[in-house]
Amino acid sequence: MNKVGEMIVMWNADLEVTEVLTTTFTIEAHILDPDKNMDWWFIGICVNTNDQTKRNLWKVIERRKE
């Protein structure tokens, strides 16, 4: 969005990140926890106060729910 900013995802060695996706607004990671036999998605969202940008962000989030 032509602004300075960064997001970072960090995890410990007990977890396995199998897939990473990024959009203008999000960083997403598919996480496997072999000790618990579980998998889940982490989604970090960069929020913006601009109304049009927020509408675009919600579109991204709605698609991820599918």
N, C-alpha and C positions, 0 to 999 in steps of 0.2 A: 504494500500500500504506500510505497515511497516514504516510509517512516523508519526511523532507527528502532530496532528492537529484535530480541532473540528469544527463543524458547529452547530448552534443553530437557532431555529425558535421561535419567540415570537410574540404574538398577544394580542389584547385587548379583553375585555369581550363582545364586540359587535359582534364579529365574532365567528363562530363555526368551529372547525377543525374536519372533519368527518372521515378522513383517512390519515395515514402517511405511506409513502413508503421510503425505503432507498436502495441505491446501494453503491458500493465502491466509486462512484463519486458524488452522489446526495443525497439530502434529499427533499422529495416531500410531499406536504400537500394539501389535497382537502379542500377548504375554502367555507363556506356558510356565506353570509351576508344577514340575514333575513330582515333588514331594507330596503335594495335595491332589495330584491328578486333576488339575483344573486349568482352564484357559479363559482368558478374558481380554477385553480391549481397553487400553488407556486412551483417552482423548483429552488432550490439552487444548484449550481454546484461548485465543488472543482476542480480547473484547475491544471494541472501538465504540466511541460515543456518537459517531456520525450515523444518522438514521438510515441512509441508503446502505451503508456498510453493514449495519446491524441486520437489515433485511436480507442481504446476501449471506451473512453468517448463518441466519436461521435456515435458509435454504440448504446450506451445507449440512447442518445438524439434522434437518428433517430427512435428507437422503441417507444419512448414516443410520438412522433408526431402522431402515429397511434391512 
